[in-house]
Amino acid sequence: MNTLKSFVAPAALAAFVSAPANAEQISLGDLSTYLNSMSTVQAGFTQISDDGSVQTGTLYIRRPGRMRFEYNPPEKALVLVSNNSVAIFDGRSNQPPEVYPLKRTPLSIILADQVNLGQANMVVGHDFDGTATIVTAQDPENPEIGNIQLKFTANPVELRQWVINDSAGSQTTVILGDTKADVPLRNRIFDIDRERRGAN
């Protein structure tokens, strides 16, 4: 479960895409507008851990404040975000989920009711690598935990992948596949208490 724990700690998010023509750095204002325009999102993902292991799954987002990070079998893991909390379920364990305050995780940046990256106190960097705009964030109260870099591409603006760097120096990369926007998603798939009760 170390990979899942690092998912909610400050981490790095990045997109693996071909360089768009006339690529240029995207302003924090435009990135904030893009995130605020999100309603519901569904995307497949591939996760590559530091040891080279690969897992796949599906990511669901319902803004503001809800996310479901669901791994495909044989992995038995689930990350749910709702009611200002992040819960990590380990299907291989009989223990209850580990729960963290959403505000202490980088997820709070993209799930906020009104995103303003220019004023978000977790944002510590805004760079351009020649193909994508990178926004670096970390918990200002616990910078030793690690950092998160969100990587966006332009034309149209998209967040496509993330890389997690934790305090132990390990790195996890999550590559998003095709993203579907404005898909119908029921609130119950984000319900932490329902999942805790073992609802199907």
C-alpha positions as CSV (number, residue, x, y, z in Angstrom):
1,M,0.0,0.0,0.0
2,N,3.0,2.3,0.0
3,T,2.1,3.4,-3.6
4,L,-1.4,4.3,-2.5
5,K,-0.2,6.2,0.5
6,S,2.1,8.3,-1.7
7,F,-0.8,9.1,-3.9
8,V,-2.4,11.3,-1.2
9,A,0.9,12.7,0.0
10,P,2.4,15.6,-2.0
11,A,3.5,14.2,-5.3
12,A,4.3,14.9,-8.9
13,L,1.8,14.8,-11.8
14,A,2.9,14.8,-15.4
15,A,1.6,14.1,-18.9
16,F,3.3,11.9,-21.5
17,V,2.2,13.3,-24.9
18,S,3.8,14.3,-28.2
19,A,5.0,17.9,-28.3
20,P,2.2,20.1,-29.7
21,A,2.9,22.6,-32.4
22,N,3.8,26.0,-31.1
23,A,3.8,24.8,-27.6
24,E,4.1,27.5,-24.9
25,Q,3.7,27.9,-21.2
26,I,0.1,28.1,-20.0
27,S,-0.7,30.7,-17.4
28,L,-1.9,29.8,-13.9
29,G,-5.1,31.7,-14.7
30,D,-5.8,29.6,-17.8
31,L,-5.0,26.4,-15.9
32,S,-7.4,27.5,-13.1
33,T,-10.1,28.2,-15.7
34,Y,-9.6,24.7,-17.2
35,L,-9.9,23.0,-13.8
36,N,-12.9,25.1,-12.8
37,S,-14.6,24.1,-16.1
38,M,-14.5,20.4,-15.1
39,S,-17.7,18.9,-14.0
40,T,-17.4,15.1,-14.3
41,V,-14.4,13.2,-15.8
42,Q,-13.7,9.5,-16.5
43,A,-10.3,8.2,-17.7
44,G,-8.4,5.0,-17.7
45,F,-4.9,5.0,-16.2
46,T,-1.7,3.1,-16.2
47,Q,0.4,3.3,-13.0
48,I,4.1,2.5,-13.1
49,S,5.7,2.1,-9.7
50,D,9.4,2.8,-8.8
51,D,10.1,-1.0,-8.8
52,G,8.8,-1.3,-12.4
53,S,5.5,-2.9,-11.5
54,V,2.4,-1.8,-13.5
55,Q,-1.2,-1.5,-12.5
56,T,-4.2,-0.2,-14.4
57,G,-7.6,1.2,-13.5
58,T,-10.1,3.9,-13.9
59,L,-10.2,7.4,-12.5
60,Y,-13.5,9.2,-11.9
61,I,-13.8,12.8,-10.9
62,R,-16.9,14.8,-9.9
63,R,-16.0,18.4,-9.0
64,P,-16.0,19.8,-6.6
65,G,-14.7,17.5,-4.0
66,R,-15.1,14.0,-5.3
67,M,-12.8,11.4,-6.8
68,R,-12.6,7.6,-7.2
69,F,-9.3,6.0,-8.1
70,E,-10.2,2.4,-8.8
71,Y,-7.6,-0.3,-9.6
72,N,-8.3,-3.3,-11.9
73,P,-7.9,-6.9,-10.7
74,P,-5.8,-8.5,-9.5
75,E,-5.0,-5.4,-7.6
76,K,-7.5,-4.9,-4.7
77,A,-7.2,-1.2,-3.9
78,L,-9.4,1.9,-4.0
79,V,-8.9,5.6,-3.2
80,L,-12.1,7.6,-2.6
81,V,-12.5,11.3,-2.0
82,S,-15.6,12.9,-0.6
83,N,-16.8,14.9,2.4
84,N,-13.4,16.6,2.6
85,S,-11.7,13.3,3.3
86,V,-9.5,10.9,1.4
87,A,-9.9,7.2,2.2
88,I,-7.5,4.5,1.0
89,F,-9.0,1.0,0.9
90,D,-6.7,-2.1,0.8
91,G,-8.8,-5.0,-0.4
92,R,-6.1,-7.5,0.8
93,S,-6.6,-6.3,4.4
94,N,-9.4,-6.6,6.9
95,Q,-8.4,-3.3,8.4
96,P,-10.6,-0.2,7.9
97,P,-9.5,2.4,5.3
98,E,-6.8,4.9,6.1
99,V,-8.4,8.4,6.1
100,Y,-6.7,11.7,5.6
101,P,-8.1,15.3,5.5
102,L,-8.5,16.4,1.8
103,K,-7.0,19.8,2.6
104,R,-3.7,18.2,3.6
105,T,-3.3,16.5,0.2
106,P,-2.5,17.8,-3.4
107,L,-5.9,16.6,-4.5
108,S,-7.4,19.6,-2.8
109,I,-5.9,21.8,-5.5
110,I,-7.9,20.2,-8.4
111,L,-11.0,19.4,-6.4
112,A,-11.6,22.8,-4.8
113,D,-14.9,24.5,-5.4
114,Q,-13.1,27.4,-7.0
115,V,-9.5,26.7,-8.2
116,N,-7.1,29.6,-8.1
117,L,-3.6,28.3,-8.7
118,G,-2.1,31.8,-8.4
119,Q,-3.2,32.0,-4.8
120,A,-3.1,28.3,-3.7
121,N,-0.5,28.1,-0.9
122,M,0.5,24.6,-2.0
123,V,1.8,25.9,-5.4
124,V,5.5,26.4,-5.3
125,G,6.5,26.3,-9.0
126,H,5.2,27.1,-12.5
127,D,7.5,25.9,-15.3
128,F,7.6,24.9,-18.9
129,D,9.7,21.9,-20.2
130,G,9.3,22.6,-23.9
131,T,6.2,20.5,-24.3
132,A,4.1,21.0,-21.2
133,T,3.4,23.4,-18.4
134,I,4.4,22.0,-14.9
135,V,2.8,23.2,-11.7
136,T,4.7,22.1,-8.6
137,A,2.9,21.8,-5.3
138,Q,3.6,20.6,-1.8
139,D,2.2,20.8,1.7
140,P,3.7,24.0,3.1
141,E,3.4,22.6,6.6
142,N,5.2,19.4,5.7
143,P,7.5,20.1,2.8
144,E,9.7,17.1,3.8
145,I,7.0,14.7,2.6
146,G,7.6,15.4,-1.1
147,N,6.1,17.4,-3.9
148,I,3.6,17.1,-6.7
149,Q,4.1,18.4,-10.2
150,L,1.0,18.7,-12.4
151,K,1.8,18.7,-16.1
152,F,-0.6,20.3,-18.5
153,T,-0.5,20.3,-22.3
154,A,-2.1,23.0,-24.5
155,N,-4.5,23.0,-27.5
156,P,-6.7,22.1,-25.7
157,V,-5.5,22.4,-22.1
158,E,-5.4,18.9,-20.5
159,L,-3.9,17.2,-17.5
160,R,-2.7,13.8,-18.8
161,Q,-0.4,12.0,-16.3
162,W,1.2,12.2,-12.9
163,V,4.5,11.2,-11.2
164,I,4.6,10.7,-7.4
165,N,7.8,11.5,-5.5
166,D,7.6,10.6,-1.8
167,S,9.8,11.2,1.2
168,A,11.7,7.9,0.7
169,G,12.8,9.0,-2.8
170,S,10.6,6.6,-4.7
171,Q,8.7,7.7,-7.8
172,T,5.3,6.5,-9.2
173,T,4.0,7.5,-12.6
174,V,0.4,7.5,-13.6
175,I,-0.4,8.0,-17.3
176,L,-4.0,8.9,-18.2
177,G,-5.6,7.4,-21.2
178,D,-8.5,8.9,-23.2
179,T,-10.5,11.2,-21.0
180,K,-14.3,11.5,-21.2
181,A,-15.8,14.8,-19.9
182,D,-19.3,15.5,-18.7
183,V,-20.2,11.8,-18.2
184,P,-23.0,10.8,-15.8
185,L,-21.5,9.7,-12.5
186,R,-23.6,8.8,-9.4
187,N,-22.7,10.3,-6.1
188,R,-22.7,6.9,-4.5
189,I,-19.6,5.7,-6.2
190,F,-17.7,8.3,-4.2
191,D,-19.4,7.4,-0.9
192,I,-16.7,6.4,1.7
193,D,-19.2,5.2,4.3
194,R,-21.0,3.1,1.7
195,E,-17.7,1.5,0.6
196,R,-16.7,0.9,4.2
197,R,-20.0,-1.0,4.7
198,G,-19.1,-3.2,1.7
199,A,-21.8,-2.0,-0.6
200,N,-21.7,-3.1,-4.2
